[in-house]
Amino acid sequence: MTFETKQEILDWYENQPRALTDDFIRNIPWNSVKDHAFDRKFIPVLLYMRDVETLTDMYYRELRRTPTGRDPVISKFMERWGIEEVTHGEVLNRFLNEIGVETDDMWQTQVRRSVSTGYNVNAYIITMLTNLIGSKFTATHMTFGAIHEMTTAQSYRQLMDLADHPVLTTILKGIIREESAHTQFYWSVARLELRKNDIAKKLARFVIENFYYPVGQGSKPRAQTEYTIATLFGEGGGLDSLETTITQRVQQLPGFGDVTKITDTIGRICRENAPQLNSA
């Protein structure tokens, strides 16, 4: 699927139906969640995923203060993107409740308050720098976004396969459909922005190769990020799946033909955390 303008990409995205509609959520067999075994080692993973989805509104506010977020097409996309991501967090929280993980009515506020001051200061500095660089940084934002969306979707696929819980599988299939649409938007806009000029292309590659971090790291503690990654990708061909679903697709972007940063980073995290997981 190839687009020649950002408006074409937005039109395509807006024509994609919602997966997690009110009817879909109502029809999830919530009452049968406890009828199926669920390995407790995946609870921290679900909590991490829930929190990262919930914090999307924070990322949205940060991006809106940059030339990228003020782009009318990207801003329009982000309005729906933000709603969908927060819904993902709410549905994951409901599943956690059904398997016995208690949360109160203020859990979303608690998640937002748990973000460190250091993260917020760093985000402020980055926003200032991106405003100085201007619209040439949009290619970097969109490439980062595409990588994070692809990684998120593949993480859900891994969790679906490893947990093997039928109700969770139903939920995750719906979330993956929406994440895949997000990926297509980010990746397609990144492709157009990277083609514009060599400065944007070189800047995006420099940032990814030197400052790439797994989705959620920073807003969530590093130990939680690494536990989630090692649990999902440390065995069962998880890294091989990243190579085909993420690295090879990133390499299709202009200027990224030989970049392996994502697979290298996640592979290193899996190796470094294998002893702790095996002894748990």
C-alpha positions in Angstrom: 0.0 0.0 0.0 1.7 3.2 -1.2 0.5 6.8 -0.6 1.8 10.0 -2.2 0.4 12.6 0.2 -0.3 12.7 4.0 -3.9 13.5 3.3 -4.3 10.2 1.4 -2.8 8.4 4.4 -5.3 10.2 6.8 -8.2 9.4 4.5 -7.2 5.8 4.5 -6.9 5.7 8.3 -10.2 7.4 8.9 -11.9 4.8 6.7 -10.6 2.0 8.9 -13.4 0.7 11.3 -12.8 0.7 15.0 -12.2 -2.8 16.4 -12.8 -2.1 20.1 -16.3 -0.7 19.7 -18.7 -0.6 22.6 -20.5 -3.7 21.2 -17.2 -5.5 20.9 -16.3 -4.8 24.5 -19.7 -5.7 25.8 -19.6 -9.0 24.0 -16.3 -10.1 25.5 -17.1 -13.2 27.6 -15.9 -11.5 30.8 -17.6 -14.1 33.1 -15.5 -16.9 31.6 -12.1 -15.3 32.2 -11.5 -17.2 35.4 -12.5 -20.5 33.8 -9.1 -20.6 32.0 -5.6 -20.9 33.5 -3.4 -17.8 33.4 0.3 -17.8 34.2 0.9 -15.2 36.9 4.2 -14.2 35.3 2.3 -12.3 32.7 0.6 -10.0 35.2 3.5 -7.5 35.3 3.5 -7.7 31.5 -0.2 -6.8 31.3 0.2 -4.0 33.9 3.1 -2.6 31.8 1.1 -2.7 28.6 -2.0 -1.2 30.3 0.1 1.7 31.7 1.9 2.5 28.4 -1.5 2.6 26.6 -2.9 4.8 29.3 0.0 7.3 29.1 -0.7 8.0 25.4 -2.4 11.2 26.4 0.8 12.4 27.9 2.8 11.6 24.7 0.0 13.4 22.8 0.4 16.6 24.8 4.2 16.5 24.3 3.9 16.1 20.5 1.3 18.8 20.2 3.9 21.3 21.4 6.2 20.5 18.4 5.9 21.2 14.7 5.0 17.6 14.1 2.0 17.8 16.4 0.9 21.0 14.9 0.8 19.5 11.4 -3.0 19.4 10.7 -3.0 15.9 9.2 -0.9 14.4 12.0 -2.9 16.3 14.6 -6.2 14.9 13.2 -4.8 11.3 13.3 -3.7 11.8 16.8 -7.2 12.7 18.0 -8.5 9.2 17.2 -5.2 7.5 18.0 -5.3 8.9 21.5 -8.9 7.6 22.1 -8.1 4.2 20.8 -4.9 3.8 22.9 -6.6 4.8 26.1 -9.4 2.3 25.3 -6.8 -0.4 25.0 -5.6 0.4 28.5 -9.1 0.3 29.9 -9.9 -3.1 28.4 -6.6 -4.5 29.7 -7.4 -3.2 33.1 -10.8 -4.9 33.0 -9.1 -8.2 32.1 -6.7 -7.8 35.0 -9.6 -7.2 37.4 -11.3 -10.3 36.1 -8.3 -12.5 36.9 -8.1 -11.1 40.4 -5.8 -8.0 40.1 -7.7 -5.3 42.0 -7.5 -1.7 40.9 -9.6 1.3 42.1 -11.4 4.0 40.2 -8.3 6.2 40.3 -5.9 3.8 38.7 -5.4 6.0 35.6 -4.6 9.0 37.7 -2.1 6.9 39.7 -0.4 5.7 36.5 0.0 9.2 35.3 1.3 10.4 38.7 3.9 7.6 38.8 5.8 9.1 35.9 9.1 10.4 37.2 10.1 14.1 37.4 13.2 13.1 35.4 11.1 11.9 32.5 9.1 15.1 32.4 12.2 17.3 32.5 13.8 15.2 29.7 10.6 15.5 27.6 10.6 19.3 28.1 14.2 19.5 26.9 13.5 17.3 23.9 10.4 19.4 23.0 12.5 22.5 23.0 15.2 21.0 20.8 12.6 19.7 18.3 11.1 23.1 18.0 14.5 24.6 17.2 15.0 21.9 14.5 11.5 22.5 13.1 9.6 20.4 10.7 12.7 18.4 9.6 12.2 16.5 12.9 8.8 15.1 11.8 10.5 12.3 9.9 12.2 11.2 13.2 8.9 11.5 15.2 7.1 9.4 12.6 9.8 6.8 12.3 10.0 6.4 16.1 6.2 6.1 16.2 6.2 3.4 13.5 8.8 1.4 15.4 6.9 1.7 18.7 3.6 0.7 17.1 5.1 -2.3 15.4 6.9 -3.4 18.5 3.6 -3.0 20.5 1.6 -5.1 18.1 4.3 -7.8 18.0 4.4 -7.8 21.8 0.6 -8.4 21.9 1.1 -11.3 19.4 3.7 -12.8 21.6 1.6 -12.5 24.7 -1.4 -14.0 22.9 0.6 -17.0 21.9 2.4 -17.5 25.2 -0.5 -16.9 27.6 -2.9 -19.0 25.5 -6.0 -17.6 27.2 -9.0 -17.5 24.9 -10.6 -14.4 26.3 -7.3 -12.5 26.3 -6.8 -13.7 22.8 -10.1 -12.1 21.7 -9.1 -8.9 23.3 -5.6 -8.8 21.9 -6.8 -9.6 18.4 -9.0 -6.5 18.5 -6.2 -4.3 19.9 -3.7 -5.6 17.3 -6.1 -4.6 14.5 -6.1 -1.0 15.7 -2.3 -1.0 16.4 -1.8 -2.2 12.8 -3.7 0.8 11.4 -1.6 3.1 13.6 1.5 1.4 12.3 0.4 2.0 8.7 -0.2 5.7 9.3 3.1 6.3 11.1 5.2 4.2 8.6 3.6 5.8 5.6 4.1 9.4 6.8 7.7 8.5 7.9 8.3 7.3 4.3 7.1 10.6 2.8 9.0 12.8 5.3 12.2 10.8 4.8 12.0 11.3 1.1 11.8 15.1 1.4 15.4 15.9 2.0 18.7 14.3 3.1 18.8 16.3 6.4 15.6 14.8 7.7 16.8 11.3 6.6 20.2 11.6 8.2 18.7 13.1 11.4 16.1 10.3 11.7 18.7 7.6 11.2 21.1 9.2 13.7 18.4 9.5 16.4 17.2 5.9 15.9 20.7 4.4 15.9 21.9 6.4 19.0 18.7 7.1 21.1 16.2 4.3 20.3 14.6 2.9 23.4 11.8 0.3 23.8 8.3 1.6 24.0 7.4 2.8 27.5 11.0 3.0 28.8 11.4 6.3 30.6 7.8 6.8 31.5 8.0 3.4 33.2 11.0 2.1 35.2 13.7 0.4 33.2 13.4 -2.8 35.2 9.7 -3.1 34.2 10.5 -2.5 30.6 13.2 -5.2 30.6 11.1 -7.7 32.4 8.3 -7.3 29.8 10.7 -7.6 26.9 12.6 -10.6 28.3 9.3 -12.4 29.2 7.8 -12.0 25.8 10.9 -12.3 23.5 13.4 -14.3 25.5 12.3 -17.7 24.2 10.1 -19.4 21.6 11.4 -17.6 18.5 10.4 -14.2 19.7 13.5 -12.5 18.4 13.1 -14.1 15.0 9.6 -12.6 14.8 11.0 -9.2 15.5 13.4 -9.5 12.7 10.7 -10.2 10.1 7.9 -8.0 11.4 9.9 -4.9 12.5 13.6 -4.8 11.4 12.9 -5.8 7.8 10.0 -3.3 7.5 12.1 -0.5 9.0 14.8 -1.2 6.5 12.3 -0.4 3.7 12.2 3.2 4.8 14.5 5.6 2.9 17.9 5.7 4.5 17.3 2.7 6.8 18.4 -0.1 4.5 20.8 -1.7 6.9 19.6 -0.6 10.4 19.3 -3.4 12.9 19.1 -1.3 16.1 15.7 -2.5 17.2 16.5 -6.2 17.1 20.0 -5.6 18.5 18.6 -3.7 21.5 15.8 -6.1 22.3 18.1 -9.1 21.9 20.6 -7.6 24.3 17.9 -7.0 26.9 16.8 -10.6 26.6 20.3 -12.0 27.0 21.0 -9.7 30.0 17.8 -10.6 31.8 17.7 -14.4 31.1 19.4 -15.4 34.4 16.9 -13.5 36.5 13.9 -14.9 34.7 15.3 -18.4 34.8 15.8 -18.2 38.5 12.4 -16.7 39.3 
